[in-house]
Amino acid sequence: MSGASSTQYSLLQIFDVFGKYQIVQYAYIGITIVFLTLIDINFIFVSGDLKYRCKVSECENNMSTAENPTWWPNKMIDRCYRPVLKDDYGTCNSSSFTDSLVQCTEWIYESNNTVVAELNLGCQPWRSNLIGTIHSFGMMTSMFVTGWIYDVWGRKPALVICIVGSAVGVLKVLVKNWYIYVMVEFLEACMSGGTYTSGMVLMLEICGKDKRLLAGVLFSYFIYFGETLFACMAMVIPYWKTMILIIYSPLILFLSFIWLITESPRWQIVKGKTEEAKNTMILMAKTNNQYGYERTV
């Protein structure tokens, strides 16, 4: 390392300067985290409950809605049970039913805006609730696996693989079976979960120690912005398949981050990739208009 000079920087001083390089890299990572947040919380909207009632096939027509019809015998009947028709009923009216109830197997939904209607999950709240549980379990599983990936392959590959791999979630719009749906949900969460850890580590490793608190705060704000954006989207996009397509379709574009995001020079140094680390730090110093780095790096 060269002697102390006003025009020369130590290696640590190159990291200590928070400039254009960090701003651009943080912006790229921030976009990734915003999309990840949309991926991570959309199940709350997608698996939301709907208004529905039990279907009485003998009495329904094309105009039937989730509201109790005029022929419904008792407005207090639970939506998971249906009244039993008399054997000698003619037309459906409030007196055409016995006092007995049987459990529903079919329902009429107010809309198909969530998977509750699409997958016919009426009166099975545990199934819709389990979607979120399985997503969380997939995220947890991902963090174990991704820790190994970003230590062995690097922070950037882990980030790109996780966010692009999350695009598998778009397959949910094609699924008609609950079991397959939760399998896709789990696979998507397994791919996406590592984006948080790899993105956070990369942000911390391209700045100095005195800016790590700022990195953590910005990372949190990227998440908050994603949550706010999702709330706004949910207000104007009621149909769950449209929401899924809007969130997941752009993920393939994150392949461009292979060239836009640079690897952590700290990881490169630890792994003995000295030439790559040198090139990264030269790029960092040049972008931040630091001078005297040539003899330092």
C-alpha positions as CSV (number, residue, x, y, z in Angstrom):
1,M,0.0,0.0,0.0
2,S,1.4,3.4,-0.9
3,G,2.3,6.0,1.8
4,A,-0.1,8.6,3.1
5,S,-0.9,11.2,0.6
6,S,-3.8,13.5,0.1
7,T,-4.4,12.0,-3.4
8,Q,-4.2,8.4,-2.3
9,Y,-6.7,6.2,-0.6
10,S,-6.4,3.1,1.4
11,L,-8.6,0.2,0.5
12,L,-10.9,1.0,3.4
13,Q,-11.2,4.6,2.3
14,I,-12.5,3.4,-1.0
15,F,-15.3,1.7,0.8
16,D,-15.9,4.6,3.1
17,V,-16.9,7.0,0.3
18,F,-20.6,6.7,-0.3
19,G,-21.1,8.0,-3.8
20,K,-22.6,7.3,-7.2
21,Y,-21.5,3.7,-7.2
22,Q,-23.4,2.8,-4.1
23,I,-26.4,4.9,-5.1
24,V,-26.8,3.0,-8.4
25,Q,-26.2,-0.4,-6.9
26,Y,-28.6,0.3,-4.1
27,A,-31.2,1.4,-6.6
28,Y,-30.9,-1.9,-8.5
29,I,-31.1,-3.9,-5.3
30,G,-34.0,-1.8,-4.1
31,I,-36.0,-2.6,-7.3
32,T,-35.4,-6.3,-6.6
33,I,-36.5,-6.0,-3.0
34,V,-39.7,-4.1,-4.0
35,F,-40.7,-6.9,-6.4
36,L,-39.7,-9.5,-3.8
37,T,-42.1,-7.8,-1.3
38,L,-44.9,-8.0,-3.9
39,I,-44.2,-11.7,-4.3
40,D,-43.9,-12.3,-0.5
41,I,-47.3,-10.8,0.5
42,N,-49.6,-11.3,-2.5
43,F,-51.0,-14.5,-1.0
44,I,-52.8,-12.3,1.5
45,F,-54.9,-10.9,-1.3
46,V,-54.9,-13.9,-3.6
47,S,-56.3,-16.3,-0.9
48,G,-58.7,-13.8,0.7
49,D,-62.2,-14.9,1.7
50,L,-65.2,-14.2,-0.4
51,K,-68.9,-14.0,0.2
52,Y,-70.6,-17.3,-0.9
53,R,-73.6,-19.5,-0.1
54,C,-74.5,-23.1,-0.5
55,K,-75.7,-24.1,-4.0
56,V,-79.0,-25.9,-4.3
57,S,-78.7,-27.2,-7.8
58,E,-82.4,-28.0,-8.2
59,C,-83.4,-24.3,-7.6
60,E,-80.5,-22.3,-9.2
61,N,-80.5,-20.6,-12.6
62,N,-78.0,-18.5,-14.6
63,M,-78.9,-15.4,-12.6
64,S,-78.1,-16.9,-9.2
65,T,-75.9,-14.9,-6.9
66,A,-74.2,-15.2,-3.5
67,E,-77.1,-13.4,-1.9
68,N,-79.8,-15.6,-0.4
69,P,-82.6,-16.0,-3.0
70,T,-86.3,-15.4,-2.2
71,W,-87.0,-19.1,-2.0
72,W,-84.3,-19.6,0.7
73,P,-86.2,-20.9,3.8
74,N,-84.2,-19.5,6.6
75,K,-81.8,-16.6,6.4
76,M,-79.9,-17.9,9.5
77,I,-78.7,-21.1,7.9
78,D,-75.0,-21.4,8.0
79,R,-73.3,-21.0,4.6
80,C,-71.7,-24.4,4.9
81,Y,-75.1,-26.2,5.0
82,R,-78.0,-26.4,2.6
83,P,-81.7,-27.1,3.3
84,V,-83.2,-30.3,2.1
85,L,-86.0,-30.2,-0.5
86,K,-89.2,-32.1,0.1
87,D,-89.8,-35.1,-2.2
88,D,-93.0,-33.6,-3.6
89,Y,-91.7,-30.1,-4.2
90,G,-93.0,-28.4,-7.3
91,T,-91.3,-25.0,-7.7
92,C,-88.7,-23.7,-5.3
93,N,-90.2,-21.5,-2.6
94,S,-89.7,-21.1,1.2
95,S,-92.1,-23.9,1.9
96,S,-90.5,-26.4,-0.5
97,F,-87.9,-27.5,2.1
98,T,-87.9,-29.8,5.1
99,D,-86.3,-28.7,8.5
100,S,-83.3,-30.9,7.8
101,L,-79.8,-29.6,6.7
102,V,-77.0,-31.3,4.9
103,Q,-73.4,-30.3,4.4
104,C,-72.6,-28.4,1.3
105,T,-70.4,-29.7,-1.5
106,E,-71.0,-26.8,-4.0
107,W,-71.2,-23.1,-3.5
108,I,-72.1,-20.0,-5.4
109,Y,-69.5,-17.2,-5.0
110,E,-70.0,-13.5,-5.3
111,S,-67.0,-13.4,-7.7
112,N,-63.9,-15.3,-8.8
113,N,-61.5,-12.6,-7.5
114,T,-59.5,-15.0,-5.3
115,V,-58.5,-18.6,-5.3
116,V,-61.2,-19.4,-2.8
117,A,-63.7,-19.4,-5.8
118,E,-61.2,-20.6,-8.4
119,L,-60.2,-23.7,-6.4
120,N,-63.6,-24.1,-4.8
121,L,-62.4,-23.7,-1.2
122,G,-65.8,-22.8,0.2
123,C,-66.1,-23.7,3.9
124,Q,-62.5,-24.9,4.0
125,P,-60.7,-21.9,5.6
126,W,-57.8,-24.1,6.7
127,R,-56.9,-24.6,3.0
128,S,-56.7,-20.9,2.2
129,N,-54.9,-20.2,5.5
130,L,-52.4,-23.0,4.8
131,I,-51.3,-21.2,1.6
132,G,-49.6,-18.5,3.7
133,T,-48.2,-21.0,6.1
134,I,-46.6,-23.0,3.3
135,H,-45.2,-19.8,1.7
136,S,-43.6,-18.9,5.0
137,F,-42.1,-22.4,5.4
138,G,-40.7,-22.1,1.8
139,M,-39.1,-18.7,2.7
140,M,-37.5,-20.3,5.7
141,T,-36.2,-23.2,3.7
142,S,-34.8,-20.9,1.1
143,M,-32.7,-19.0,3.6
144,F,-30.9,-22.1,4.6
145,V,-30.0,-23.1,1.1
146,T,-29.3,-19.6,-0.2
147,G,-26.7,-19.0,2.6
148,W,-24.6,-21.7,1.1
149,I,-25.1,-20.4,-2.5
150,Y,-24.0,-16.8,-1.8
151,D,-21.1,-18.0,0.2
152,V,-19.9,-20.4,-2.5
153,W,-21.0,-18.8,-5.7
154,G,-21.2,-15.1,-4.7
155,R,-23.8,-12.6,-3.6
156,K,-24.8,-11.5,-7.1
157,P,-25.5,-14.9,-8.5
158,A,-27.7,-15.7,-5.4
159,L,-29.6,-12.5,-5.8
160,V,-30.3,-13.0,-9.5
161,I,-31.1,-16.7,-9.3
162,C,-33.6,-16.1,-6.5
163,I,-35.5,-13.2,-8.0
164,V,-35.6,-14.7,-11.5
165,G,-36.5,-18.1,-10.2
166,S,-39.4,-16.6,-8.4
167,A,-41.1,-16.3,-11.8
168,V,-42.2,-19.9,-11.3
169,G,-45.1,-18.4,-9.3
170,V,-46.8,-17.2,-12.5
171,L,-47.8,-20.9,-13.0
172,K,-50.4,-20.4,-10.3
173,V,-52.7,-18.8,-12.9
174,L,-52.9,-22.2,-14.7
175,V,-53.5,-24.3,-11.7
176,K,-57.0,-25.8,-11.0
177,N,-56.1,-28.1,-8.1
178,W,-55.3,-26.9,-4.5
179,Y,-52.6,-29.4,-3.9
180,I,-50.7,-28.4,-7.0
181,Y,-51.3,-24.7,-6.1
182,V,-49.6,-25.1,-2.7
183,M,-46.7,-27.0,-4.3
184,V,-46.1,-24.1,-6.7
185,E,-46.5,-21.6,-3.8
186,F,-43.8,-23.5,-1.9
187,L,-41.5,-23.7,-4.8
188,E,-41.9,-20.0,-5.5
189,A,-41.1,-19.2,-1.8
190,C,-38.0,-21.5,-1.9
191,M,-36.7,-19.5,-4.8
192,S,-37.6,-16.0,-3.6
193,G,-36.6,-16.2,0.1
194,G,-32.9,-15.9,-0.5
195,T,-33.3,-12.5,-2.2
196,Y,-33.7,-10.8,1.2
197,T,-30.4,-12.2,2.7
198,S,-28.3,-11.9,-0.5
199,G,-29.6,-8.4,-1.2
200,M,-29.0,-7.2,2.4
201,V,-25.5,-8.7,2.6
202,L,-24.5,-7.1,-0.8
203,M,-25.7,-3.7,0.3
204,L,-23.7,-3.9,3.5
205,E,-20.5,-5.1,1.8
206,I,-20.2,-2.3,-0.7
207,C,-20.2,0.5,1.8
208,G,-18.1,1.5,4.8
209,K,-18.9,0.7,8.4
210,D,-20.3,4.1,9.1
211,K,-22.9,3.6,6.3
212,R,-24.1,0.2,7.3
213,L,-26.9,1.6,9.4
214,L,-28.0,3.6,6.4
215,A,-28.0,0.5,4.3
216,G,-30.2,-1.3,6.8
217,V,-32.7,1.6,6.9
218,L,-32.9,1.8,3.1
219,F,-33.4,-1.9,2.9
220,S,-36.3,-1.6,5.2
221,Y,-37.8,1.3,3.3
222,F,-37.6,-0.7,0.1
223,I,-39.8,-3.3,1.8
224,Y,-42.2,-0.7,3.1
225,F,-42.5,0.8,-0.4
226,G,-43.3,-2.6,-1.8
227,E,-46.0,-3.2,0.8
228,T,-47.5,0.2,0.1
229,L,-47.4,-0.4,-3.7
230,F,-49.1,-3.7,-3.3
231,A,-51.9,-2.1,-1.2
232,C,-52.5,0.4,-4.0
233,M,-52.4,-2.3,-6.7
234,A,-55.0,-4.4,-4.7
235,M,-57.4,-1.5,-4.7
236,V,-57.4,-1.2,-8.5
237,I,-56.8,-4.8,-9.6
238,P,-59.5,-7.0,-8.0
239,Y,-58.9,-10.2,-10.1
240,W,-56.1,-12.3,-8.6
241,K,-54.8,-13.7,-11.9
242,T,-54.3,-10.3,-13.3
243,M,-52.4,-9.4,-10.1
244,I,-50.2,-12.4,-10.4
245,L,-49.4,-11.7,-14.1
246,I,-48.5,-8.1,-13.3
247,I,-46.2,-9.1,-10.4
248,Y,-44.4,-12.1,-11.9
249,S,-44.2,-11.4,-15.6
250,P,-41.4,-8.7,-15.3
251,L,-39.2,-10.9,-13.2
252,I,-37.4,-12.4,-16.2
253,L,-36.0,-8.9,-16.9
254,F,-33.9,-9.2,-13.8
255,L,-31.6,-11.4,-15.8
256,S,-30.1,-8.1,-16.9
257,F,-28.7,-7.7,-13.4
258,I,-26.0,-10.2,-14.3
259,W,-24.4,-7.2,-16.0
260,L,-25.8,-4.3,-14.1
261,I,-25.0,-5.4,-10.5
262,T,-21.4,-5.9,-9.5
263,E,-20.1,-8.6,-7.1
264,S,-19.1,-7.8,-3.5
265,P,-15.4,-7.0,-3.5
266,R,-15.2,-8.2,0.1
267,W,-16.4,-11.6,-1.0
268,Q,-14.0,-11.7,-3.9
269,I,-11.1,-10.9,-1.5
270,V,-12.1,-13.6,0.9
271,K,-12.4,-16.1,-1.9
272,G,-9.0,-15.2,-3.2
273,K,-10.3,-13.7,-6.4
274,T,-7.9,-10.8,-6.1
275,E,-7.9,-9.7,-9.8
276,E,-11.7,-9.6,-9.8
277,A,-11.7,-7.7,-6.5
278,K,-9.1,-5.2,-7.9
279,N,-11.3,-4.5,-11.0
280,T,-14.4,-4.1,-8.8
281,M,-12.7,-1.6,-6.5
282,I,-11.2,0.3,-9.4
283,L,-14.7,0.6,-10.8
284,M,-16.0,1.7,-7.4
285,A,-13.3,4.4,-7.1
286,K,-13.7,5.7,-10.6
287,T,-17.5,5.9,-10.3
288,N,-17.2,7.8,-7.0
289,N,-14.5,10.2,-8.5
290,Q,-11.8,9.0,-6.1
291,Y,-8.3,9.8,-7.1
292,G,-5.0,8.1,-6.2
293,Y,-6.6,4.7,-6.2
294,E,-4.3,3.3,-8.9
295,R,-1.3,2.8,-6.6
296,T,-3.6,1.7,-3.7
297,V,-5.5,-1.1,-5.3
